[in-house]
Amino acid sequence: MKRRTFISSLGAVSAVTVLPGAQASDATAAPRTLTTDVLVIGGGTAGTIASIQAGRLGARTMLVESGSQLGGTTTTAGVDFPGLFHAWGKQVIAGIGWDLVKAAVDLGSGDLPDFTKPTGRQHWRHQVRICGALYAALAEEAAVKAGVQIRYYESPLSVTATPNGWRVRLAGKGTLVDVVTKQLVDCTGNASVVGLAGLPRFREKSRQPGTLIYRLGGYDLATIDMNALQVKLVAARKSGALKPTDINGSIAGFLGKGGESGNHVPGADSSTSETHTATNLLGREALLRVLRFLKQEPAFALMTIERLQPETGIRETYRIVGEAQITHEDYTSGRVFADAVAHSFYPIDLHYEGGVTPKHLNEGIVPTIPLRALIPKASKNLLVAGRCLSSDQLANSALRVQASCMAMGQASGVAAALAARTGKTPLQVPVADIRRELIAHGAIVPQSV
């Protein structure tokens, strides 16, 4: 066959070969309409657990994630040391998230910390080291087994209330669909769905910086003159070769842990594609400055990059105006809300450009999360879970960590599934029913006051 004839035949085949379920992209075509009971937007720390829980309760569940894997902060952002699940010698957060973390430890041949040993002010000793990529695979497996329809590479374009729920338009690669759902759960971290629905959200004028997680290796700490290198670090900051936030604290502390989370990216913002792009560019620019600074020293001639996350981790953007707000006083006093559905446990952990100084909770204090903090004010058939819950900045600096987000994700999954089943709004579902289902699925719920 001549080359021109062969190429023409390939074109003819590609014109008629369509994968099962695929559609030709046509910007003028009307979007397909899909239906579900529970639609979860955002497959991060909270959304993954929310969708699995709703699916396990028998709700037709759809999970939409703009990226390529589940897990969010734990996986894509690289905080593969989730916590805290234990407080004051006992476990306070369990359930689906904890089960996935344990599975990742077991399958990855890792070890759990000794939770019987008090950490004092070194709370990080009770964080669990796992393989983030393995956690993502296990979470995906659990979601599929629960009957969850996962839709990667899609984002909401519009959110419209209907008499019995919501209609959400999703756009993705060659895809435009309308999803009609009874219950909607916003786990975007930015309260993006709440904003599209026209409901109020807010953020601080001064927000916490982000962090690009990476790990450096291939050097021997014993061969490095740390005092001399610290002097050069100060000089590099003065000259502009390094920014003060590129390396937090001393050079010895930074190199001792291979960099990892020892940097800050000021102005980190993931609330739009433009700000998220800018944030990732800033994170990688900072990494390159650090590498070029260190490579000037003979001790780092063989330095390697052992890990580098694809995205800068974000700590804070938008939060909702909820039916209730968790304040700093609520959190640090361990207030047990009448509608508490989950615990949280972590120090107040407000980052700033110069670093972070955690403020630990007093002995015996275990904060709680009320259902009303997961419900946007005056909304129907809508919940949130994750860092965008209704809270002030100081309380949110602790509530945003993974174990707490997993717990509220599971609570929102139960509330959404029960609301869809009974035709009620999440606020109308009896808290006792939510707690009962949470306990049945392995979660730990606060004791009623």
C-alpha positions as CSV (number, residue, x, y, z in Angstrom):
1,M,0.0,0.0,0.0
2,K,1.3,3.4,-0.9
3,R,2.1,5.8,2.0
4,R,-0.6,8.3,1.0
5,T,-3.3,5.6,0.7
6,F,-2.2,4.1,4.0
7,I,-2.5,7.5,5.8
8,S,-5.9,8.1,4.3
9,S,-7.1,4.7,5.5
10,L,-6.0,5.6,9.1
11,G,-8.1,8.7,8.9
12,A,-11.1,6.8,7.8
13,V,-10.8,4.4,10.7
14,S,-10.4,7.2,13.3
15,A,-13.4,9.0,12.0
16,V,-15.7,6.1,12.8
17,T,-14.0,4.4,15.8
18,V,-15.6,5.7,19.1
19,L,-14.9,4.3,22.6
20,P,-17.9,3.0,24.4
21,G,-19.8,5.8,26.1
22,A,-17.8,8.5,24.4
23,Q,-19.2,11.4,22.5
24,A,-17.8,13.6,19.8
25,S,-17.0,17.1,21.2
26,D,-19.5,19.7,19.9
27,A,-19.7,23.0,21.6
28,T,-23.2,23.6,20.1
29,A,-24.6,20.3,21.4
30,A,-27.0,20.3,24.4
31,P,-25.4,18.7,27.4
32,R,-26.4,15.2,28.5
33,T,-28.5,15.0,31.7
34,L,-27.5,12.6,34.5
35,T,-29.3,12.0,37.7
36,T,-28.0,11.0,41.1
37,D,-29.0,11.1,44.8
38,V,-25.8,12.7,46.2
39,L,-23.3,14.8,44.2
40,V,-20.0,15.5,45.9
41,I,-17.8,18.1,44.3
42,G,-14.2,17.8,45.2
43,G,-12.3,14.5,45.8
44,G,-9.9,15.7,48.4
45,T,-9.5,14.8,52.0
46,A,-13.2,15.3,53.0
47,G,-14.9,14.7,49.6
48,T,-13.4,11.2,49.2
49,I,-14.8,10.1,52.6
50,A,-18.2,11.8,52.1
51,S,-18.8,10.0,48.8
52,I,-17.7,6.6,50.1
53,Q,-20.0,7.0,53.1
54,A,-23.0,8.1,51.0
55,G,-22.4,5.2,48.6
56,R,-22.2,2.7,51.5
57,L,-25.6,3.9,52.7
58,G,-27.1,3.0,49.4
59,A,-27.4,6.5,47.9
60,R,-26.6,6.8,44.2
61,T,-23.5,8.9,44.5
62,M,-21.3,10.8,42.1
63,L,-17.9,12.3,42.9
64,V,-16.4,15.0,40.8
65,E,-12.7,15.8,41.0
66,S,-10.9,18.3,38.7
67,G,-7.6,16.5,39.1
68,S,-6.4,12.9,38.4
69,Q,-6.6,11.3,41.8
70,L,-8.4,11.3,45.1
71,G,-7.0,12.5,48.4
72,G,-6.2,16.2,47.9
73,T,-3.9,17.4,50.7
74,T,-2.8,13.9,51.6
75,T,-1.9,13.0,48.0
76,T,-1.5,15.8,45.5
77,A,-0.3,18.3,48.1
78,G,2.0,15.8,49.7
79,V,1.0,16.0,53.3
80,D,1.3,12.2,53.6
81,F,1.4,12.3,57.3
82,P,-2.2,12.8,58.3
83,G,-3.4,13.5,61.8
84,L,-4.5,13.8,64.4
85,F,-6.7,10.8,65.2
86,H,-5.8,10.5,68.9
87,A,-6.0,12.8,71.9
88,W,-4.9,12.4,75.4
89,G,-4.3,8.6,75.2
90,K,-7.5,7.7,73.3
91,Q,-8.8,7.7,69.8
92,V,-11.2,10.5,69.0
93,I,-11.5,10.2,65.2
94,A,-12.1,6.9,63.4
95,G,-14.3,5.5,60.6
96,I,-13.7,5.4,56.9
97,G,-10.7,7.8,56.8
98,W,-8.9,6.0,59.6
99,D,-9.5,2.7,57.9
100,L,-8.0,3.9,54.7
101,V,-5.0,5.3,56.5
102,K,-4.4,2.0,58.4
103,A,-4.8,0.1,55.1
104,A,-2.1,2.3,53.5
105,V,0.2,1.7,56.5
106,D,-0.3,-2.1,56.3
107,L,0.0,-2.5,52.5
108,G,2.9,-0.1,52.4
109,S,4.7,-2.1,55.2
110,G,4.7,1.0,57.5
111,D,4.3,1.5,61.2
112,L,1.8,3.3,63.3
113,P,3.0,5.6,66.0
114,D,2.7,4.5,69.6
115,F,-0.5,6.5,70.5
116,T,-0.2,5.5,74.2
117,K,2.9,7.8,74.5
118,P,2.0,11.4,75.2
119,T,3.5,13.8,72.6
120,G,3.7,16.9,74.8
121,R,4.1,19.8,72.5
122,Q,5.5,17.6,69.7
123,H,2.0,16.8,68.3
124,W,3.5,15.7,65.0
125,R,4.7,12.5,66.7
126,H,1.2,11.1,66.4
127,Q,0.8,11.9,62.7
128,V,0.8,8.8,60.5
129,R,3.4,8.4,57.8
130,I,1.9,6.8,54.6
131,C,2.5,6.6,50.9
132,G,0.3,9.2,49.4
133,A,0.0,7.5,46.0
134,L,-1.0,4.2,47.7
135,Y,-3.6,6.0,49.7
136,A,-5.1,7.5,46.5
137,A,-5.3,4.0,45.0
138,L,-7.0,2.6,48.1
139,A,-9.4,5.5,48.3
140,E,-10.4,5.0,44.7
141,E,-10.9,1.3,45.2
142,A,-13.1,1.9,48.2
143,A,-15.2,4.5,46.3
144,V,-15.7,2.1,43.4
145,K,-16.7,-0.7,45.7
146,A,-19.2,1.6,47.4
147,G,-20.8,2.2,43.9
148,V,-19.6,5.8,43.6
149,Q,-19.3,7.1,40.0
150,I,-16.0,9.0,39.9
151,R,-15.6,11.7,37.3
152,Y,-12.1,13.1,37.0
153,Y,-11.1,16.2,35.1
154,E,-14.4,18.0,35.5
155,S,-15.5,21.1,37.3
156,P,-18.8,22.8,37.9
157,L,-19.8,25.7,35.6
158,S,-23.2,26.5,37.2
159,V,-25.3,25.5,40.2
160,T,-29.0,26.0,40.0
161,A,-31.6,25.2,42.7
162,T,-34.5,23.0,41.7
163,P,-37.7,22.2,43.7
164,N,-36.2,18.9,44.9
165,G,-32.5,19.6,44.9
166,W,-29.9,21.0,42.4
167,R,-28.9,21.0,38.8
168,V,-25.1,21.3,38.3
169,R,-23.5,21.8,34.9
170,L,-20.1,20.1,34.7
171,A,-17.4,20.7,32.1
172,G,-14.5,18.5,31.4
173,K,-12.3,17.2,28.6
174,G,-14.7,16.9,25.7
175,T,-17.5,16.7,28.1
176,L,-20.5,18.8,29.1
177,V,-23.1,17.3,31.3
178,D,-26.0,18.5,33.6
179,V,-26.3,16.5,36.8
180,V,-29.7,16.6,38.6
181,T,-29.2,15.7,42.2
182,K,-31.2,15.6,45.4
183,Q,-28.3,16.5,47.7
184,L,-25.1,18.5,47.0
185,V,-21.9,18.4,49.0
186,D,-19.3,21.0,48.5
187,C,-15.8,19.7,49.3
188,T,-13.8,22.0,47.1
189,G,-11.9,23.6,49.9
190,N,-12.8,27.0,48.5
191,A,-16.6,26.8,48.9
192,S,-16.7,27.1,45.1
193,V,-20.1,25.4,44.8
194,V,-21.6,27.6,47.5
195,G,-20.4,30.6,45.6
196,L,-21.8,29.4,42.3
197,A,-25.1,28.8,44.1
198,G,-25.2,32.5,45.1
199,L,-24.8,31.9,48.8
200,P,-22.5,34.0,51.0
201,R,-18.9,33.0,51.7
202,F,-16.0,35.0,53.0
203,R,-12.2,35.0,53.4
204,E,-9.7,37.0,55.4
205,K,-7.8,40.0,54.1
206,S,-4.6,38.4,55.4
207,R,-4.5,34.6,54.7
208,Q,-2.1,31.9,55.6
209,P,0.7,31.1,53.1
210,G,0.9,27.8,51.2
211,T,3.8,25.3,51.1
212,L,5.3,23.3,48.2
213,I,6.4,20.0,49.7
214,Y,9.6,18.4,48.5
215,R,12.5,16.4,49.9
216,L,16.2,16.8,49.2
217,G,18.8,14.1,49.6
218,G,22.3,13.1,48.5
219,Y,24.2,15.1,51.1
220,D,25.9,14.3,54.5
221,L,24.9,16.6,57.3
222,A,28.1,15.7,59.2
223,T,30.3,17.3,56.4
224,I,28.5,20.6,56.4
225,D,29.7,23.7,58.3
226,M,26.2,24.8,59.4
227,N,27.4,28.1,60.9
228,A,29.1,29.1,57.7
229,L,26.2,28.1,55.6
230,Q,23.8,30.0,57.8
231,V,25.9,33.2,57.3
232,K,25.6,32.6,53.5
233,L,21.9,32.1,53.8
234,V,21.5,35.5,55.5
235,A,23.6,37.1,52.8
236,A,21.5,35.4,50.0
237,R,18.3,36.8,51.6
238,K,19.8,40.2,51.7
239,S,20.9,40.1,48.1
240,G,17.6,38.8,46.9
241,A,19.0,35.5,45.7
242,L,16.7,33.9,48.2
243,K,13.4,35.1,49.7
244,P,12.9,34.9,53.4
245,T,10.1,32.4,52.9
246,D,12.1,30.1,50.7
247,I,13.7,28.5,53.8
248,N,11.9,28.8,57.1
249,G,14.0,29.0,60.2
250,S,17.7,27.9,60.3
251,I,19.5,26.1,57.5
252,A,20.3,23.3,59.9
253,G,16.6,22.6,60.7
254,F,15.7,22.9,57.0
255,L,18.4,20.4,55.8
256,G,17.7,18.1,58.7
257,K,14.4,17.1,57.3
258,G,15.4,17.5,53.7
259,G,13.3,20.6,53.2
260,E,10.0,18.8,53.1
261,S,7.5,21.4,54.4
262,G,10.1,24.0,55.5
263,N,9.0,26.8,53.2
264,H,6.1,29.2,52.7
265,V,4.5,30.5,49.5
266,P,2.9,33.9,50.3
267,G,-0.4,34.8,48.8
268,A,-1.2,31.1,48.0
269,D,-4.7,30.9,46.6
270,S,-6.5,28.1,44.8
271,S,-9.9,29.7,44.4
272,T,-9.6,30.4,40.7
273,S,-7.5,28.7,37.9
274,E,-5.5,31.9,37.5
275,T,-4.6,32.3,41.2
276,H,-3.9,28.6,41.5
277,T,-1.6,28.8,38.5
278,A,0.2,31.7,40.0
279,T,0.6,29.9,43.3
280,N,2.2,26.8,41.7
281,L,4.6,29.0,39.7
282,L,5.7,30.8,42.8
283,G,6.2,27.5,44.6
284,R,8.4,26.1,41.9
285,E,10.4,29.4,41.5
286,A,11.2,29.2,45.2
287,L,12.4,25.6,44.9
288,L,14.7,26.6,42.1
289,R,16.2,29.4,44.1
290,V,16.9,27.0,47.0
291,L,18.6,24.4,44.7
292,R,20.8,27.0,43.0
293,F,21.8,28.4,46.4
294,L,22.8,25.0,47.8
295,K,24.5,23.8,44.6
296,Q,27.1,26.5,45.0
297,E,28.5,24.5,48.0
298,P,30.7,21.4,47.4
299,A,28.8,19.5,50.0
300,F,25.7,19.5,47.8
301,A,27.4,18.5,44.5
302,L,25.5,15.2,44.5
303,M,22.3,16.5,46.0
304,T,19.1,14.9,44.6
305,I,15.4,15.7,44.6
306,E,13.8,12.7,46.3
307,R,10.3,14.0,46.0
308,L,8.5,17.0,44.5
309,Q,4.8,17.5,44.7
310,P,2.9,18.7,41.6
311,E,1.0,21.4,43.5
312,T,1.6,23.9,46.2
313,G,-0.5,23.0,49.2
314,I,-3.1,25.6,50.2
315,R,-4.1,26.3,53.8
316,E,-6.8,28.8,53.6
317,T,-9.2,30.5,51.1
318,Y,-13.0,30.9,51.4
319,R,-15.3,29.7,54.1
320,I,-19.0,29.5,54.3
321,V,-21.4,31.6,56.4
322,G,-23.1,28.6,58.2
323,E,-26.1,28.0,60.3
324,A,-23.5,28.0,63.2
325,Q,-19.9,29.1,63.4
326,I,-17.1,27.5,65.3
327,T,-15.1,30.2,67.1
328,H,-11.7,30.1,68.6
329,E,-13.3,30.1,72.0
330,D,-15.5,27.2,71.0
331,Y,-12.6,25.2,69.8
332,T,-10.1,25.8,72.6
333,S,-12.7,25.3,75.3
334,G,-13.8,22.0,73.8
335,R,-17.4,23.1,73.5
336,V,-19.7,20.1,72.9
337,F,-22.4,21.4,70.5
338,A,-25.9,20.0,70.8
339,D,-25.7,18.8,67.2
340,A,-22.0,17.7,67.3
341,V,-21.3,15.0,64.7
342,A,-17.5,14.8,64.8
343,H,-14.5,15.5,66.9
344,S,-11.5,17.6,65.9
345,F,-8.0,17.6,67.5
346,Y,-5.0,19.7,66.6
347,P,-3.3,22.8,68.0
348,I,-4.2,26.2,66.8
349,D,-1.9,26.3,63.8
350,L,-1.9,29.7,62.2
351,H,0.9,30.0,59.7
352,Y,2.5,33.3,58.7
353,E,5.3,34.3,56.3
354,G,7.9,34.0,59.1
355,G,6.8,30.5,60.2
356,V,4.3,29.1,62.7
357,T,4.0,28.7,66.4
358,P,1.4,26.2,67.4
359,K,-0.8,26.9,70.4
360,H,-1.6,23.6,72.0
361,L,-4.9,22.7,73.6
362,N,-5.1,22.4,77.4
363,E,-5.0,18.9,78.8
364,G,-8.2,16.9,78.2
365,I,-9.8,19.3,75.7
366,V,-11.3,17.7,72.6
367,P,-13.2,20.1,70.3
368,T,-16.3,19.1,68.4
369,I,-17.9,20.0,65.0
370,P,-21.6,20.7,64.8
371,L,-23.7,19.7,61.8
372,R,-24.9,23.3,61.5
373,A,-21.3,24.4,60.7
374,L,-21.5,22.2,57.6
375,I,-24.7,23.8,56.3
376,P,-24.7,27.2,54.5
377,K,-27.1,29.6,56.1
378,A,-30.6,29.6,54.7
379,S,-29.7,26.8,52.2
380,K,-31.6,23.6,51.3
381,N,-30.1,20.3,50.3
382,L,-26.6,21.6,50.5
383,L,-23.7,20.7,52.8
384,V,-20.0,21.4,52.9
385,A,-17.1,19.5,54.4
386,G,-13.4,20.3,54.7
387,R,-11.6,23.5,55.4
388,C,-14.4,25.7,54.0
389,L,-16.7,24.9,57.0
390,S,-18.2,27.8,59.0
391,S,-15.4,28.9,61.4
392,D,-13.3,31.8,62.3
393,Q,-9.7,32.0,61.2
394,L,-8.0,30.7,64.4
395,A,-10.4,27.8,64.8
396,N,-10.1,27.0,61.1
397,S,-6.3,26.8,61.4
398,A,-6.8,23.6,63.4
399,L,-10.0,22.3,61.9
400,R,-8.5,22.2,58.4
401,V,-6.2,19.3,59.1
402,Q,-6.8,15.9,57.5
403,A,-8.3,13.7,60.3
404,S,-10.8,16.4,61.2
405,C,-11.7,16.9,57.5
406,M,-12.2,13.1,57.1
407,A,-14.5,13.1,60.2
408,M,-16.7,15.9,58.9
409,G,-16.6,14.4,55.4
410,Q,-18.1,11.2,56.8
411,A,-20.7,13.1,58.7
412,S,-21.7,15.1,55.6
413,G,-22.0,11.8,53.7
414,V,-24.4,10.4,56.2
415,A,-26.5,13.6,56.4
416,A,-26.7,13.8,52.6
417,A,-27.6,10.1,52.1
418,L,-30.3,10.2,54.8
419,A,-31.7,13.5,53.5
420,A,-31.9,12.0,50.0
421,R,-33.6,8.9,51.2
422,T,-36.2,10.7,53.3
423,G,-36.8,13.7,51.2
424,K,-35.7,16.1,53.9
425,T,-33.1,18.8,54.0
426,P,-29.9,18.0,56.0
427,L,-31.0,20.4,58.7
428,Q,-34.2,18.4,59.1
429,V,-32.5,15.0,59.5
430,P,-32.5,14.1,63.2
431,V,-29.0,14.4,64.6
432,A,-29.6,11.1,66.5
433,D,-30.1,9.3,63.2
434,I,-26.9,10.8,61.8
435,R,-24.9,9.7,64.9
436,R,-26.4,6.2,64.8
437,E,-25.3,5.7,61.2
438,L,-21.9,7.1,61.9
439,I,-21.3,4.7,64.8
440,A,-22.6,1.8,62.6
441,H,-19.9,2.7,60.0
442,G,-17.0,2.9,62.6
443,A,-16.9,6.6,63.4
444,I,-16.6,8.1,66.9
445,V,-19.2,10.7,67.7
446,P,-19.2,13.2,70.6
447,Q,-21.3,12.4,73.6
448,S,-24.4,14.5,73.9
449,V,-24.5,17.1,76.6
